[in-house]
Amino acid sequence: MQITVMINHRQVTLDVAPDDFLVDTLRQQGLYSVRRGCDTTCCGLCTIWINGKPTLSCSALSFRANGKHITTIEGVRHEAEEFAHFMAAEGADQCGYCSPGFILTVLAMKRELVNPTEDDIVHYLTGNLCRCTGYQGQLRAIKKYLGVTA
Amino acid sequence: MFTISTIAQPDTLEAAYKVLKEKRSNAVLGGCAYLRMGTQKIHTGVDLTKLGLKYIKEQDNCIEIGAMTSFRDVETNQVLNKYAGGLLAKAVAGIIGVQFRNAVTVGASVFMRYGFSDFLTALLALDAEVELVQGGRMTLAAFLDMPRSKDVLTKVIIHKTEGQASYQALRNSAGDYPLVTVAVSRLNNEWKIVVGARPTRAKLAGRAAALLNEAGTLLGAELAEQAAQTAADELPFGSNRRASAAYRQAVAQTLIKRAIMEVAACK
């Protein structure tokens, strides 16, 4: 099947099989920030945006992306870098494997939630697992990045 | 991993149903989050995305939810957040993460009658109907009792019956599959008690609800306890690797009592 998608603001026409998932299709395009983790739809490592909404690329069939806008962390590089400084300052990054999916979810949350509380942040990020940090550093980084004091 | 040989993207519901019926191994594609964990070999995957089934519409007497509506849409919809204490929104809010809820669909969760479905438990506590291309319109309870057949679920209809509801669930960790789910409602002064993830699909506890209905406004902690025990006794519970039947039964009783007291406290 042939699909035409906007990947990180660039129009691309791709040949995909009916059962291809976006995680594989995007990695075949060299977008290695999209990572396969649990493969059971619960770790959030493979998070991408489809039309601006965070979605698991491991369960999104590629053919359904036809005509849609796909964003990976490469597409929001400058924003991601800005947030990464907050993460580094709080020691919120260790192996880094979960970072692309995690950062994309944080940036989506920034767009979606107005004045989030700590509870809102924790709830929004429940779908992003990190096996290194214990989450406290990440939470501090997000709160500073978003200017949350509560 | 499941496989799909071809994709059909029909323009009408009738065409979708026709393709679905053509071959035993044809299947409707929902969010595919659960489907992908199986090994099903699908000949033609019927994709409903061109049928405009992603909507939540408030009508005078009901709320309609299209089959391709995502759980995240349910969670954030203002109408659903206000109706029956936001029961449906609360039920789906604890399911894995935002990314997951943006993908999974109402239609797949209801049609497949998933045992672990938080949504189905909550929906059964409301005055809800489903609409199918071939089967037509029927109550959710009747649909759940029917043997599974090849059909296309188009929407869920929730009648705006006045009342309150409470949702309770126990998980080993946040976002995990639930060990037990409970929804209790009092709509038009009629109680409904639903228990799901038993681990099989959600079911109404009729005898327990009758106890509450008979009591009318004289509901206290003792009666709530009695109704919770009756519900836990009348429904079958099973074991799997997440929890034993006995554990589920004990937890359900506590959650039911909690939910009854929560609803009773609402004016």
Interface residues (C-beta under 8 A of the other chain):
Chain A: M1 P18 D19 F21 T40 T41 C42 G44 T47 I50 K53 P54 T55 L56 C58 S59 A60 L61 F63 R64 T105 A108 M109 H123 Y124 L125 T126 G127 N128
Chain B: M1 F2 T3 I4 S5 T6 I7 L29 G31 C32 A33 Y34 R36 M37 I42 G45 D47 T49 R72 A93 I96 G97 V98 Q99 F100 N102 A103 A174 G175 D176
